Amino acid sequence: MKYFVIGDEDTVLGFGLVGVKGFAVKNAAEAENSFKEALKDNEIGIIIITERTAELIRPLVDAYLFTYTFPLIIEIQDRTGRMEGKPGIRQMVNQAIGVKI
């Protein structure tokens, strides 16, 4: 199982340093093409996508999230931080396990 990252240049470069391949995107068309290419590779088990990139193609990401089981799609914050209104990792973990950490 492979990981794949889609996002801004800094995020893709950072993940690339640890061996994760990906696409740096600048607009919705590039984001959509990259997402569709990642979905075609059956070896990719986890797609990591920045929140801002996911927002560019939100209908496509949501349609896939609620339709298929693999690959797992994970949204992360980019170098500029969490988007307003999005929960942080601590809040998501607290909600998921019901224990405040």
PyMOL commands that set and color helices and strands:
alter all, ss='L'
color gray80, all
select helices_A, chain A and resi 9-16+28-40+51-56+58-65+89-97
alter helices_A, ss='H'
color red, helices_A
select strands_A, chain A and resi 2-7+21-24+44-50+72-76
alter strands_A, ss='S'
color yellow, strands_A
deselect
rebuild
show_as cartoon
